[in-house]
């Protein structure tokens, strides 16, 4: 049986305080030696995903912008499938364009008077300061294609109005940690995971999927895998979530990630 790991990045494989992944490196090396795919499934942009894929020497498919699109390296699978050729990738697009999303957010802001600040409204320096990134990484975070991250600086009770407005515009919204994300209604981490899982099954036959996350925007991914797992957030708590077979790691961020991988992959040869 082929095992496939789907993983969030921020707060999961990457430490939220300094985006470090050092504690996970030995485990990642073992996964690569065993030829176990490591699929990033994250709100991060294409540019950010490419950065971490290069840093961690991972060459597997990945899911960007909260399920906005699936990027499969050229010739990764031994068969062809319906996709758009973009550079060295075969891309399955699920989300709406960045321009459409920016337009909808601007209209909602004008209609409600809500204090909404998107990444497109901020400089790289402002994003760097707000998200605890260096400026170069903040520039990569601004290169969005299928979603827009934004700050909603209003009381919690107004969130329902925001969500209704986004739905009226024909889009959807997710909320991870600090940021909200507006995206196409068909952009969904869970749908993307299912599409990729089917491709892996065509390639390998029987497949078992493991998913690791830490926040609300990981829920669709966790619902779509065979073995869902949560790591603790930096406050030392788990996301409130009830799923059959859900495993809750004791470690925070990448330490919890290692715990999950060792338990469900490395110790299950």
TASULUR-V991555 format. One record per residue. RES is the residue in one small letter. D_LAST is the distance of its C-alpha to the last C-alpha in Angstrom with 2 decimals. Layout:
BEGIN
((RES/D_LAST) (RES/D_LAST))
END
This chain:
BEGIN
((x/9.43) (x/10.08) (x/9.49) (x/12.77) (x/14.07) (x/17.78) (x/19.55) (x/23.12) (x/24.72) (x/27.77) (x/27.07) (x/23.30) (x/21.88) (x/25.48) (x/27.60) (x/30.64) (x/33.16) (x/32.71) (x/29.89) (x/27.99) (x/24.28) (x/24.26) (x/22.08) (x/19.23) (x/19.60) (x/17.23) (x/14.35) (x/15.55) (x/15.68) (x/12.02) (x/11.33) (x/13.97) (x/12.77) (x/9.50) (x/11.99) (x/10.99) (x/14.45) (x/16.19) (x/19.13) (x/22.03) (x/23.80) (x/26.89) (x/30.67) (x/31.04) (x/33.07) (x/32.18) (x/33.64) (x/31.61) (x/28.33) (x/29.28) (x/30.15) (x/26.79) (x/24.89) (x/27.03) (x/26.70) (x/22.89) (x/22.67) (x/20.79) (x/21.80) (x/20.23) (x/22.50) (x/23.91) (x/26.11) (x/29.35) (x/32.25) (x/30.61) (x/29.69) (x/32.80) (x/31.12) (x/27.93) (x/27.92) (x/25.98) (x/26.47) (x/28.60) (x/26.92) (x/23.42) (x/23.03) (x/24.40) (x/26.84) (x/29.61) (x/30.04) (x/32.84) (x/33.09) (x/35.54) (x/35.44) (x/35.81) (x/35.66) (x/32.36) (x/30.71) (x/30.68) (x/31.48) (x/31.33) (x/33.93) (x/33.95) (x/36.29) (x/39.98) (x/41.53) (x/42.11) (x/45.86) (x/45.91) (x/44.02) (x/46.33) (x/49.34) (x/48.24) (x/47.58) (x/51.00) (x/52.68) (x/51.10) (x/52.23) (x/55.76) (x/55.91) (x/54.77) (x/55.70) (x/52.26) (x/51.19) (x/48.32) (x/47.23) (x/44.78) (x/43.09) (x/45.61) (x/48.38) (x/47.09) (x/47.26) (x/44.25) (x/45.85) (x/46.11) (x/42.50) (x/41.44) (x/43.47) (x/42.33) (x/38.58) (x/38.39) (x/37.59) (x/39.29) (x/41.71) (x/39.71) (x/36.68) (x/39.17) (x/40.54) (x/37.13) (x/36.84) (x/40.18) (x/39.10) (x/38.25) (x/38.17) (x/37.09) (x/37.72) (x/40.05) (x/39.21) (x/42.18) (x/43.57) (x/45.29) (x/47.88) (x/49.25) (x/49.10) (x/46.03) (x/48.22) (x/49.01) (x/45.40) (x/45.97) (x/48.86) (x/46.78) (x/44.03) (x/46.71) (x/48.36) (x/45.19) (x/44.59) (x/48.23) (x/47.73) (x/44.94) (x/42.06) (x/39.37) (x/38.51) (x/35.55) (x/35.75) (x/33.07) (x/34.39) (x/37.66) (x/38.11) (x/38.72) (x/37.77) (x/39.81) (x/38.18) (x/38.63) (x/38.15) (x/35.56) (x/33.59) (x/30.70) (x/27.20) (x/26.06) (x/27.77) (x/26.36) (x/22.76) (x/23.48) (x/25.09) (x/22.27) (x/19.69) (x/21.98) (x/22.09) (x/18.33) (x/18.46) (x/21.32) (x/19.40) (x/16.02) (x/16.89) (x/14.51) (x/13.34) (x/12.09) (x/14.04) (x/13.99) (x/17.42) (x/18.85) (x/22.61) (x/25.55) (x/28.73) (x/30.60) (x/30.12) (x/26.34) (x/26.94) (x/27.00) (x/23.63) (x/22.13) (x/23.80) (x/22.37) (x/18.60) (x/16.42) (x/15.43) (x/18.37) (x/18.60) (x/21.68) (x/22.44) (x/25.84) (x/28.72) (x/30.92) (x/33.08) (x/30.23) (x/30.07) (x/27.83) (x/29.06) (x/30.67) (x/28.47) (x/27.64) (x/24.83) (x/22.96) (x/19.58) (x/20.50) (x/18.81) (x/21.21) (x/20.09) (x/22.59) (x/22.75) (x/25.20) (x/24.26) (x/21.80) (x/21.15) (x/20.03) (x/18.01) (x/16.01) (x/15.64) (x/14.26) (x/11.72) (x/10.48) (x/10.57) (x/9.13) (x/6.82) (x/6.24) (x/5.94) (x/3.77) (x/0.00))
END
